[in-house]
């Protein structure tokens, strides 16, 4: 989850070294090598390749790093190898560059029972899904061990809440357009850590209807003069297509991210797209003239429809704009938010602060069981969305404020005001010390911490535990199957 927040946490101590996190060896029975990458037969254990500095070595994987890479030892060095699983023997290509050692998987000699054939043909090239080569059960165990290790100082986490159907879950998809070497239009995703577009017709974790729409747009571009934007030359029109889908409502938003507001052939394009996909309920032209990695620019124009879509979450209806933050996986979000509300122990009398409230999702859901909800968010557009969502759902006991949540709570404490529960849902960077100290000053009875990054959550929990709180519950949730990401909601109570 990515939201606009306070600056990074400062006095934190050392961050855990991912390369040192091993989760133990797992025995595996010999099996076939389905799904294992192979780049030709190896030349024997530690056979040096002629004319180069690379070395082919046979290694055995002893565990996984927190980012899903296999851990193996070679000549006294720890290797981290993508797509290698615990217990597997494999040939890897080892190369050195100064103090750094890189290892690339060549061939799995004895595969693990946990290895499966990745259903996505782009898996080894894309990098968006890091663990699709693991069975669903292996993914669950990997994420559970990640959470258990990080949260060990605070207690034993509950079993992770997984997803019954772990594909097609994303309600927000972004595809990029460009030209290949033959000057043909391509659309797809950037390869990991690059601006190289991998042409693809289908991403298996995307909503399938969204990918169908992208394919139609790509076909239309090929048959007309609409050109993709070229970052190097600055020429061309279409940069990205962002699609948001209401999983419950069925409403679909298409955002054309272009380099110019001059949309030649606009009427013909809209007519063709709406004819092919009548399920599209609104379309927006977003103009982005920036040269950085930001997808959306500041200028927007609604081409048809109301410019927003709606969707239902935990029984409430939310309006979603092109810029709104809304959880990517609504099926798992219901589990995550329901657990957060359960941990808040609401009886109908409590004053609840929804810090980092965004468009008001958690706060409005909590309002059904709280006495009063106060939402605080720095992004003014998000606050306006939250107020609209409050009115849409007839919520009378929630108020939303634009500003820094930490400063807001310090001011409350200075006025002698109280809050019974603080629900916090920060970005991946976690909270900063200023915010956490404001929680301590306000002295709520309970803090419910929803996190998309357990590493920064563990860091922040350490601060809260040192300053009068104790952890009473930890619930991990698999929000992003096929990837290494895992979220957790934690309940803290103030010591008497």
N, C-alpha and C positions, 0 to 999 in steps of 0.2 A: 504494500500500500504506500502511496506517495502523496503526502499532503504538505502544504506550506506551513512551516513551523518555526519554532525558536531555533537559535543557533545551536551548534553542537555542544555536547556535554564536555566540560573541561576537566576538572580534577578527578580523574577516573582511575588512575593506576594503569598498569599495562593491559593491553588487549590480548585475549587468548591467541596463541599461535596455532592457526589451523593445522599446520603441518605436524604439530606434536599431538594432535588428538587422534588416538587410535581406539577403535571400539572392539578390539579383540578378534581373534581368528575364528572363522566359522568353517567347520568341516564340510566338505562337499563330495558328493559321489561323482564319478566320471559320467559324462553325458556327451551328447552331441554338441557341436560348436555352432548351433544356430544363432544367428544374430551377432556373432563375434566378428569384429573387423579383422581383416587379413590383408596384408600388403605384400604378399609373396612369402615364400618359405624362408625361414631363417637359415643362417649358416653355422649353427652350432652355438653352444654356450660361450659367451664372451668372445665371439669371433670378430676381429676388427675388420672393418670395411676398407677396401683399398682406396687410397687417394683421398681419404677424408678423416675427420676427427670423431665420427660417430662410431658407436659400439653397439653390436647386437648382443643382448644379455638375456639369459633365461632367469626369471625371478618368480617368487611366490608371494602372492598378496596376503598381507597379515591383517588388514583392516581398512577402514575408510576415513578420509578427512571429512570435516563438516560440509565441504562442498562436493562430496560424493566421489572423490578421486581415490583410486586404490593406492594403498601404502605398501611399498616393497623396499628391501634393503639391497644395496649393491656397493661393494667395495667400501663399506663403512659409511655410506651415504644413504639417506632416506629419499626414495623416489616417490613422486606423486604422479600416478598414471590414470588419465581419463579412461573411463569405460572398463576398468579392471575391477573384479569383484573379489571379496575375501575368499581365501582358499584356492583361488585359481593359480595355475602355473601358466606363464605366458612368456613369449619373446617380446622384448621391448627394445626400441632404438634409443640409445642414450647418447646425448650430445652435451658438450661442455662449452660454456661461454664465460670465461673468467671464473668467478666464484659460483656461478649458477649452473645447475645441472638440469637438463630437460629430458623427460622420458616420454616416448610415444609408443602406444600399443601397436605391435605388428601382427601378432597372432596369438590366440588363446590355445594353449597346448591341452590343458585339462579344464574344461569349463565347469562353473558352479551350477548346482541345481537351481539357483536363483536367477540364472541368466535366461532371458527370453529374447525372441526376435523383435526388435523395435518395429512397431507397425508403421511408423512414419518413414518414408523413403529419404527424408532430408535430415534424419536424426544426427548422423555422424558429421554432417556438414554445417548444420544450423547452430546448435549450441543453446537454443532457447529452452529445450527440455534436456536436462543433464542426466536423468536416471531412467529413461524409457527402456533401457536394456535390463532393468531389474523387474522381477515379478511384482505384482501389487503387494504381496505379503512382505517381500524384501524391502520395498519402499517404506512400508509401514514400520518395519523393525528398524530401518536406518534412521527414520525421523524420530522414532521413540527414543532411540539411543542418544541422538543429538540433544533432545530436550532433557533426558534424564541426566546426562553429563553436565549440562549447563546449569540445571536447577538443583543439583545435588546438595549445595550448601543450604537450600531453603526447604527441602522436603521432597517427597516422592510424587512425581506427576501422575495424573490419571492416564489410563490408556488413550491413545490418540484417537480422535474422531475422524474416520476416513470417509471416502466418498464411494457410494455404490457403483456409480458409472463415471469413472475418472477421465472422460474425454468430452470434448465439445462444451466445456463449462464456461469459457470466457464470454462475458457479455460486452466486452469492449475489445475491438480488434483494429490494428493499424497496419496497413500494407503500404509499401513504398514502391515508386515507379521509376524506371530508367530505361536506358537503351543498352543492348548487348553489343558485342563486337561487330555484329552484322547489321547494326543500326535498327534492330527490331525492338518493339516495345516489350518490356518485361515488368512483371510485378511480383513482389514477394517480401521477404524479411531480410534484414541485414544479418550477415554472419556475425557471430559473437566477436565483440571488440574490433569491428571494422565497419567500413561503409561500402562493403561489397554486397550487392543484392543477390540473394539466392532466389532464382525464379521458382515459384511454387503456385500450384492451383489450390492446394488445400493444406491447412494447418489443423492437425487433429485435435488440438485443444481449443481452437476457435469455434464459435457458433457456426454451424455449417451454412446457414442461410447467409451470413455475412460474407463468407468466402465465395458463395455463388454470385453475390452482387459485385464483388471485386472482379471476378472473372468476366462478368458482363461488361464492366467498365473497361477492362483491358481489351476485350474483343472490339469494343466500340472505338477505342483509341487506334487500334490497328487498321480499322476500316475508314477512319477519317484523318484529318490533319492535326488532331489534338496531340501535342508533344509532351513527354515527361520533362520535368525540370532537370537540367544538368548543373550540378554543383560547381564544376570546374569552369564552365563557360558562362554560367549565369543565364543561359537561354532555356526556353521551354516554359511550360505552363503548370502541369500537375505534379506536385511533390508527393503527397500522401493521400490515402483515403482512410478516414477514421469512421468506423461504424459502431454504433451502440445499439444493443438489442434489449428490449424489455422482455425478460424471460417469461414473465407471467402475463403481461399485457399483450405481447406480440408486436408492440410498436417498434419501429426501426428508424434510427437516425443515420443519415449519411452525410459526412462532412468531407467536402473536397478541399484539401489544403493546397492552395495554388501560390505561385510566385507573383501573380498579378491579379488585380481586380477586373481586368479586361477579359471577359469570358466570351470568346468568339464561338458562335454556334451553340450558345447556351440553350435556346428553346428546343432545338433539335435533340440535344443531349438529354434534357429533362424528359422530353416526350418519349424517347427511346427507352430510357432507364425505367420510367414509371410504367410503361407498357410491359416491359420484361418482368418488373417486380412491383406489382401493385401493393404489396405489403409494406413498402416504404412509406412512412407517414410524414416525414419531414426531411428536408435537405438544406444544408448550409454551405456557403462558400466562405472559407477562412483564408485570409491573405497573410502569408508568411514570407517576408523579405529578409529574414535573418540568415546569418551564415553559421549558426551554431547548431546544436543537436535538438533544440526545442522543436516539437512537432507543430504546435499551434502558434499562429501569429496573433496580433492584437486586434485586427480588423475582421469583422464578421458581417455577413449579409445572409438573411434567410431567403432561400430560393423558392421554397414552398413549404406549407405546413406551418405549425406554430413555433418551430425552432427548438422544441423540447420534446422529450418522450416521458412517459410515466412507467413505473413498475411498482410491484407490491412486495414488501418485505416485512415479515412478522406481523402480517395483518394490516399494515399501514401502506398508503400509496405515496410514492415520492416522485417529484418532478425532477428530471435530469436534463441538464443542458450540456452543450459540447464541452464546457470547462468544468463541470461538476465532478467532484470526487465521489465515486460510488463503487462499492466493493465489486471486484471482478467476478467472483464466484458466488452468486446469490444463494445457491443450495447450501454451501458450507457456511455462508455468512449467517444464515438463520440459526445454525447450530452454535456458531461463535457468539452471536449477540444474545441468544437465549441463555447461554451459559453465563454470560456477563451479567445479565439481569438477575439470574438466579443467585449469583455470588453477591450481588448488592443487598440481598436480604431485605427487600422493600415491603413495607406493611401498609403504605398509603399515606404515611405522615412525614416521610423524610424529605429533606431538601437535598437535591442531587445536583452536582456540578458536572456538566458534560464538557470536559476540556478538550480542545482540538475538535470541536463538534462538527466541522464540515457543514454539510447540508442538513444536519440535525438528525441523522438516522438513529444513533444509539439513544440520544436524549429523548426523542419523541417516542421510541419504543418503551423506554423506561417510564415515561410520563403516565402510562396506563396503571402503574403500580406505585408511583411516588406521590408525595404531597405537592412538591414543586420542583421543576427542573430549570436550571440556569445553564444555557449553552454559551460558550465563549470560543471565538474563532477570529484569527487575524485577517483572513481573506474576506473582504467586504462582500464580494459577489456570492460567496458561499453562505454568508449570514443572510443575505436577501433570499436565497433559495430556502434556507431553513425556516425563515418566517413564512414564506409561501407554503411550504410543506406543513407547517403547523396549522395554518388556516385551512388548507385542503383537507386535513384530517380532523378538523374540529377540536383541536387540542387547546384547552383553556389554561392549563397550568404550566406552560413552558414559555420562557422568555429567552431571546438570543441577543448577544452583545458582540460587537466588533471590537477586538483588542487582544492584547496579550493575556493569556489565561493566568500565567503566574502573577503578573501585576494585579490582575483583577482579584485574585484570591488574597494577596497581601493587603489590598485595600479593604476587602471584606473583614479580614482579621483585625485591621486597625480600627474599624468601626464597631467591633465587637459582635459582628454577625457570625453565624454558625452555618456549617454544612455537615450533613450526616454522612454523605457518600460523595467521593470524587471518582468519576469514571474517566480514565485517560486513555487515549488512542493515538499515540504519537507516530511520526514517520519512522523509517528504518533507522535513522540516526538516534532514535530514542529521545529522551528529554534532556534538558540541561540542568545544571545544579541550581540555577535561579528558580526554575519551575518547581523542582523537587523540594527546595527549601520553603517555597510558598505553601506547598501541601502540608509540610510539617508545621508551619506557623498557623494554618487554618485549623489543624487538628481534627479532620473528619474521623468518624468512628471506623469507616471502612474505605479502602481504596481498591478499585477494580482496574487493573492494568491490562489493556488489550494491546498485544504487540505483534508486529509483523517481522520482528528481528529478535529472536531469543537472546542473542549475544548482548545487544544493548539493553534488553530488558533485565538480564541478569546483573549487569552493571548498575542499573537504576535501582533494582531491588536491594542491592547491597547498601546503597545510601539510605533507603527508607528503613531498612531493618536496623541500621546503626542509629537511626533517629526516632525510635519509638514504635516501630511497627513490626509485626510478625506475619509470615506467610501462612495462610490457612488452606490454600487450595491452588493447584496448578492444572490447567486443562489445555493440552495441545490439540490443535485442529489442523488437518491437512487441507489448506485452502488452495494449493497449487499442485495437484497430482502431476507426476512426470517430471517435476522440478525438485531441486533440493530445498526449496523454501518451506518453512513450517511456521505457523503462528501459535500463540499461546495466550490464554487469558488467566490472570493470577489474582487471587483475593488476598488482600492484606487487611489486618485489623490492628487498631491502636491498642498497645499494651495498657492495662489499667495501672 
